[in-house]
């Protein structure tokens, strides 16, 4: 069976953040992901679209879903894929990031996928290397492909994005997922509310992201939402504990079956992972029919295939 896509290429060399994308760009990526998901559901999950192109995955932070998702996306589009981690690179010997990237660039890759613990690293690299840069998460700044796959998942189930009410709950202050989702969802006409402990809500966040902010008990907030997106507590980014205990956090801010019963009957539950079961979300909710967590994982491959396809300028795809 053949698949032919005629979507326009993105008018961007890099994907550094959602802020750089227009509403039309977002629609183009999400529409292209439909065809990519169809490929991933075939028995033979491969097309020759990016044959001859080389993608380097440089991950300086631990990752399971994002890294494997990009690797699968590249392989299913027939790109040559090279994986580099800090532990296995010259960075462990004291080489600077820019020197590492200049050496990688000398080998003529077409795309470099970068995940790094410092905010702004993909933007820095985009100014110094010739390859296209895709931001796979930088510090507490952005995670654009996560927001795109979340939007794709929501649209797939709800049939639209505009006008939906999305409640993003948890450690907002340290979450690049929250930032990228707020930028994307408000850009396409959804209404976003950030919810969490006051210690995890950054100051002036309403003005910065055009969102509402709520606090208190999660049980009192879920009734507003069409989409409930839970976030994990990012202990690795916190200088000090911002809440008394996991047990107390779960009691006040955790999504349990009892709390979800107060939401709309058709409200959906999402989580970018990794999930801290029993803290921000209970096992029965994470594994329930209303949970789209595994759908997000599947759709992540399709969306990243779409991003690679559109950035690399392929006019059509047949396979």
C-alpha positions as CSV (number, residue, x, y, z in Angstrom):
1,X,0.0,0.0,0.0
2,X,1.3,3.5,-0.8
3,X,1.1,6.6,1.2
4,X,1.5,10.0,-0.5
5,X,1.7,13.2,1.4
6,X,1.6,16.6,-0.2
7,X,2.0,18.8,2.8
8,X,4.2,21.9,2.4
9,X,7.5,22.0,4.0
10,X,8.0,24.1,7.1
11,X,9.4,27.5,6.5
12,X,12.0,26.9,9.2
13,X,15.4,25.4,9.3
14,X,15.2,24.5,13.0
15,X,12.6,23.5,15.5
16,X,13.7,25.3,18.6
17,X,10.5,26.1,20.3
18,X,6.7,26.6,19.9
19,X,7.1,30.3,19.9
20,X,8.7,30.2,16.5
21,X,5.7,28.3,14.9
22,X,2.6,29.9,13.5
23,X,-0.8,28.4,13.9
24,X,-0.5,27.3,10.3
25,X,2.8,25.6,11.0
26,X,1.3,23.7,13.9
27,X,-1.7,22.5,11.7
28,X,0.8,21.4,9.0
29,X,2.7,19.2,11.5
30,X,-0.4,17.7,13.0
31,X,-1.9,17.0,9.7
32,X,1.3,15.3,8.4
33,X,1.4,13.2,11.6
34,X,-1.8,11.4,10.4
35,X,0.0,9.8,7.5
36,X,3.0,9.0,9.7
37,X,0.9,7.2,12.2
38,X,-0.6,5.1,9.5
39,X,2.9,4.0,8.6
40,X,3.7,3.1,12.2
41,X,0.6,0.9,12.3
42,X,1.6,-1.2,9.2
43,X,3.2,-4.6,9.4
44,X,6.3,-3.1,7.7
45,X,6.9,0.2,9.3
46,X,9.3,1.8,6.9
47,X,9.4,4.2,4.0
48,X,12.4,5.5,2.0
49,X,11.6,9.2,2.5
50,X,14.8,10.3,4.2
51,X,17.1,7.8,2.7
52,X,20.6,9.3,2.4
53,X,20.1,11.8,5.2
54,X,21.9,11.6,8.6
55,X,20.5,12.4,12.0
56,X,22.6,12.7,15.1
57,X,20.8,12.3,18.4
58,X,22.8,14.1,21.2
59,X,21.2,13.5,24.6
60,X,22.9,15.1,27.5
61,X,20.0,14.2,29.8
62,X,18.4,10.8,30.6
63,X,15.5,10.0,28.4
64,X,13.5,7.0,27.5
65,X,10.3,8.0,25.5
66,X,11.8,11.0,23.7
67,X,15.0,9.3,22.7
68,X,13.5,6.1,21.5
69,X,10.7,8.0,19.8
70,X,13.2,10.0,17.7
71,X,15.2,6.9,16.9
72,X,12.2,5.0,15.7
73,X,11.0,8.1,13.7
74,X,14.3,8.3,12.0
75,X,14.5,4.6,11.2
76,X,10.9,4.4,9.9
77,X,11.8,7.3,7.5
78,X,15.0,5.4,6.5
79,X,17.4,8.1,7.7
80,X,20.9,7.1,9.0
81,X,20.8,7.6,12.8
82,X,23.7,8.1,15.1
83,X,23.3,8.3,18.9
84,X,25.6,10.2,21.3
85,X,25.3,10.5,25.1
86,X,27.5,12.7,27.2
87,X,29.0,9.7,29.0
88,X,30.2,8.3,25.7
89,X,31.4,11.6,24.2
90,X,34.5,13.8,24.5
91,X,32.4,16.0,26.8
92,X,33.3,13.6,29.6
93,X,37.0,14.5,28.9
94,X,36.4,18.2,29.2
95,X,35.6,19.2,25.6
96,X,33.2,22.1,25.4
97,X,29.7,21.6,23.9
98,X,30.5,23.9,21.0
99,X,33.7,22.1,20.2
100,X,31.8,18.8,20.3
101,X,29.2,20.1,17.9
102,X,31.7,21.6,15.5
103,X,33.4,18.3,15.3
104,X,30.1,16.6,14.7
105,X,29.2,19.2,12.1
106,X,32.5,18.5,10.3
107,X,31.1,15.0,9.6
108,X,28.2,16.6,7.7
109,X,25.0,15.5,9.4
110,X,21.7,16.9,8.1
111,X,19.9,17.1,11.5
112,X,21.0,17.2,15.1
113,X,18.4,16.4,17.8
114,X,19.5,17.9,21.1
115,X,18.4,17.3,24.6
116,X,20.3,19.2,27.3
117,X,19.9,20.3,30.9
118,X,20.7,23.9,30.2
119,X,18.1,26.2,28.8
120,X,19.0,27.8,25.5
121,X,21.5,25.2,24.3
122,X,19.6,24.3,21.0
123,X,19.4,28.1,20.2
124,X,23.1,28.4,20.8
125,X,23.9,25.5,18.5
126,X,21.6,26.8,15.8
127,X,23.8,29.8,15.5
128,X,27.0,27.8,15.2
129,X,26.3,24.7,13.1
130,X,25.0,24.2,9.6
131,X,22.7,21.2,10.4
132,X,19.0,21.6,11.3
133,X,18.6,21.6,15.1
134,X,15.6,20.0,16.8
135,X,15.0,20.8,20.4
136,X,14.3,17.6,22.3
137,X,14.1,19.5,25.6
138,X,16.3,22.2,27.0
139,X,16.5,22.8,30.8
140,X,13.2,24.4,32.0
141,X,12.7,26.2,28.8
142,X,10.8,24.2,26.2
143,X,10.0,20.7,24.8
144,X,8.3,21.5,21.5
145,X,7.8,18.0,20.1
146,X,6.1,17.0,23.4
147,X,3.6,19.9,23.1
148,X,3.0,18.9,19.4
149,X,2.3,15.3,20.3
150,X,0.1,16.3,23.2
151,X,-1.9,18.6,20.8
152,X,-2.1,15.8,18.3
153,X,-3.4,13.4,20.9
154,X,-6.0,15.9,22.1
155,X,-7.2,16.7,18.6
156,X,-7.4,13.0,17.7
157,X,-9.8,12.3,20.6
158,X,-11.7,15.6,20.8
159,X,-11.7,16.5,17.1
160,X,-10.5,20.0,17.8
161,X,-8.3,22.2,19.9
162,X,-9.9,25.6,19.7
163,X,-12.2,26.3,22.6
164,X,-11.1,23.4,24.8
165,X,-10.3,23.9,28.4
166,X,-7.0,22.4,29.4
167,X,-5.9,22.1,33.1
168,X,-2.1,21.5,33.5
169,X,-1.3,20.4,37.0
170,X,1.8,20.0,39.1
171,X,5.3,21.4,39.1
172,X,4.7,24.2,36.6
173,X,7.8,26.2,37.7
174,X,10.3,23.5,36.5
175,X,8.3,22.1,33.6
176,X,9.3,22.8,30.0
177,X,6.3,20.6,29.0
178,X,4.0,23.1,30.7
179,X,5.6,26.0,28.9
180,X,5.5,24.5,25.5
181,X,1.9,23.3,25.9
182,X,0.7,26.7,27.1
183,X,2.4,28.4,24.2
184,X,0.9,26.0,21.7
185,X,-2.6,25.5,23.1
186,X,-3.3,29.2,23.6
187,X,-1.9,29.9,20.1
188,X,-4.6,27.6,18.6
189,X,-7.4,28.9,20.7
190,X,-7.6,26.6,23.7
191,X,-8.0,27.9,27.2
192,X,-5.3,26.9,29.7
193,X,-5.2,26.9,33.4
194,X,-2.0,26.2,35.4
195,X,-2.7,24.4,38.7
196,X,-0.4,23.4,41.5
197,X,1.1,24.3,44.9
198,X,2.0,28.0,45.1
199,X,5.6,27.1,45.6
200,X,5.5,25.5,42.1
201,X,3.8,28.3,40.3
202,X,6.3,30.9,38.8
203,X,5.5,34.6,39.4
204,X,3.8,36.6,36.7
205,X,3.0,33.4,34.8
206,X,-0.5,34.6,33.7
207,X,1.0,37.5,31.7
208,X,3.9,35.5,30.4
209,X,1.8,32.7,29.0
210,X,-1.8,34.1,28.7
211,X,-3.1,31.5,31.1
212,X,-5.2,31.4,34.2
213,X,-3.7,30.2,37.5
214,X,-5.4,28.2,40.2
215,X,-4.4,26.6,43.4
216,X,-6.1,24.9,46.4
217,X,-7.2,21.3,46.0
218,X,-7.2,19.5,42.7
219,X,-10.7,18.1,43.4
220,X,-12.1,21.7,43.3
221,X,-10.4,22.5,39.9
222,X,-11.0,19.4,37.7
223,X,-14.7,20.2,37.0
224,X,-13.7,23.1,34.7
225,X,-11.5,21.0,32.3
226,X,-12.0,19.0,29.1
227,X,-8.3,17.9,29.4
228,X,-6.5,17.2,32.6
229,X,-2.7,17.0,32.1
230,X,-0.7,15.9,35.1
231,X,3.0,16.7,35.5
232,X,5.6,14.9,37.7
233,X,7.5,16.7,40.5
234,X,10.9,17.4,39.0
235,X,13.1,16.9,42.0
236,X,16.3,17.0,40.0
237,X,15.6,20.7,39.1
238,X,14.6,21.8,42.6
239,X,17.2,23.3,44.9
240,X,15.1,22.4,47.9
241,X,11.9,20.5,48.5
242,X,8.9,22.7,47.7
243,X,6.3,20.5,49.4
244,X,6.2,18.6,52.8
245,X,6.0,15.0,51.6
246,X,4.8,12.8,48.7
247,X,1.9,11.7,50.8
248,X,0.7,15.2,51.4
249,X,1.2,16.2,47.8
250,X,-0.9,13.2,46.6
251,X,-3.6,14.0,49.1
252,X,-4.1,17.6,47.9
253,X,-2.7,17.7,44.3
254,X,-2.9,14.1,43.1
255,X,-5.4,12.8,40.6
256,X,-7.2,9.8,42.0
257,X,-10.4,8.0,40.9
258,X,-12.3,10.0,43.6
259,X,-11.0,13.3,42.3
260,X,-11.6,12.3,38.6
261,X,-15.2,11.5,39.5
262,X,-15.7,15.3,39.9
263,X,-14.5,16.0,36.4
264,X,-16.7,16.0,33.2
265,X,-17.7,12.6,32.1
266,X,-15.8,13.0,28.8
267,X,-12.7,14.7,30.3
268,X,-9.5,13.0,29.3
269,X,-6.3,12.4,31.3
270,X,-2.8,12.9,30.0
271,X,0.8,12.8,31.4
272,X,4.1,13.3,29.5
273,X,5.9,10.8,31.6
274,X,7.7,9.5,33.5
275,X,4.8,8.8,35.8
276,X,5.3,8.8,39.6
277,X,2.4,6.5,40.5
278,X,0.8,7.3,43.7
279,X,2.1,10.9,43.8
280,X,0.7,13.1,41.0
281,X,-1.6,10.3,39.7
282,X,-2.9,7.1,41.1
283,X,-2.4,3.7,39.3
284,X,-6.1,3.2,38.7
285,X,-6.4,6.6,36.9
286,X,-3.1,6.1,34.9
287,X,-4.4,2.8,33.7
288,X,-8.0,3.7,33.1
289,X,-9.9,4.1,29.9
290,X,-9.8,7.8,30.2
291,X,-6.0,7.9,30.3
292,X,-4.3,8.7,27.0
293,X,-0.7,8.2,28.4
294,X,0.1,5.4,26.0
295,X,-1.6,7.1,23.1
296,X,0.7,10.0,23.7
297,X,3.7,7.7,23.5
298,X,2.5,6.2,20.2
299,X,1.6,9.6,18.7
300,X,5.1,10.9,19.7
301,X,6.7,8.7,17.0
302,X,4.2,10.0,14.4
303,X,4.7,13.6,15.3
304,X,8.5,13.3,15.3
305,X,8.4,11.6,11.9
306,X,6.3,14.5,10.7
307,X,8.7,17.1,12.1
308,X,11.7,15.4,10.4
309,X,9.9,14.9,7.2
310,X,8.8,18.6,7.0
311,X,12.1,20.1,8.2
312,X,14.0,18.1,5.6
313,X,11.8,19.4,2.8
314,X,10.6,16.1,1.3
315,X,7.9,17.1,-1.2
316,X,6.0,13.8,-1.0
317,X,6.3,10.3,0.4
318,X,5.6,7.0,-1.2
319,X,6.2,3.6,0.4
